[in-house]
């Protein structure tokens, strides 16, 4: 984790972490290859906790979770 980034602010604002932006950019290509990443990595993603009428805190929302699957997939894509 980068000590210069306020990670809680990133989530409060419904933004991507710096390391996630590449996945958002890659998603259309991955989809064309048959892979679909979580909604969080779609270009039109809006954080569920910022949706009108949302009652959950970002910590309680599925799309606030940043899985390490991207790390595993990047390793797979680089190796194969």
C-alpha positions as CSV (number, residue, x, y, z in Angstrom):
1,X,0.0,0.0,0.0
2,X,1.2,3.5,-0.9
3,X,1.5,5.6,2.3
4,X,0.8,8.7,0.3
5,X,-2.8,7.6,-0.6
6,X,-5.7,8.0,1.8
7,X,-7.4,4.7,1.0
8,X,-10.5,5.5,3.0
9,X,-11.0,8.7,1.1
10,X,-10.7,6.8,-2.2
11,X,-13.6,4.6,-1.0
12,X,-15.6,7.4,0.4
13,X,-15.5,9.1,-3.0
14,X,-16.3,5.9,-4.9
15,X,-13.1,6.0,-6.9
16,X,-10.6,3.3,-8.0
17,X,-7.3,2.8,-6.3
18,X,-4.4,3.7,-8.6
19,X,-3.6,0.0,-9.2
20,X,-7.1,-0.7,-10.3
21,X,-7.2,1.8,-13.2
22,X,-5.3,-0.5,-15.5
23,X,-8.0,-3.2,-15.0
24,X,-10.7,-0.8,-15.9
25,X,-8.8,0.0,-19.1
26,X,-8.2,-3.7,-19.8
27,X,-11.8,-4.8,-19.2
28,X,-13.1,-4.3,-22.7
29,X,-10.2,-6.4,-24.2
30,X,-10.6,-9.1,-21.4
31,X,-14.3,-9.2,-22.2
32,X,-13.6,-9.8,-25.9
33,X,-11.4,-12.7,-24.8
34,X,-14.3,-14.2,-22.7
35,X,-13.3,-12.8,-19.3
36,X,-15.5,-10.5,-17.3
37,X,-14.3,-8.7,-14.2
38,X,-16.5,-7.5,-11.4
39,X,-18.8,-4.5,-11.9
40,X,-16.2,-2.4,-10.0
41,X,-13.9,-2.7,-13.0
42,X,-16.4,-1.6,-15.6
43,X,-16.0,1.8,-17.1
44,X,-19.5,2.9,-16.1
45,X,-19.2,1.7,-12.5
46,X,-20.8,3.9,-9.9
47,X,-20.1,2.8,-6.3
48,X,-23.2,1.2,-4.8
49,X,-22.9,3.2,-1.6
50,X,-23.2,6.4,-3.6
51,X,-26.3,5.4,-5.5
52,X,-29.5,7.4,-4.7
53,X,-31.2,5.8,-1.6
54,X,-28.1,3.8,-0.6
55,X,-28.2,3.1,3.1
56,X,-25.0,1.1,3.5
57,X,-21.5,2.3,4.3
58,X,-18.9,1.5,1.8
59,X,-17.3,-1.1,4.1
60,X,-20.6,-3.1,3.9
61,X,-20.9,-3.2,0.1
62,X,-19.6,-6.0,-2.1
63,X,-18.3,-3.6,-4.7
64,X,-16.0,-2.0,-2.1
65,X,-14.0,-5.2,-1.9
66,X,-10.8,-5.3,-4.0
67,X,-10.0,-8.9,-4.5
68,X,-6.5,-10.2,-5.2
69,X,-7.9,-12.0,-8.2
70,X,-6.6,-9.2,-10.4
71,X,-3.1,-10.1,-9.2
72,X,-3.6,-13.7,-10.0
73,X,-5.1,-12.9,-13.4
74,X,-2.2,-10.6,-14.3
75,X,0.3,-13.3,-13.4
76,X,-1.7,-15.8,-15.5
77,X,-1.8,-13.5,-18.5
78,X,1.9,-12.7,-18.2
79,X,3.0,-16.3,-17.9
80,X,0.7,-17.8,-20.6
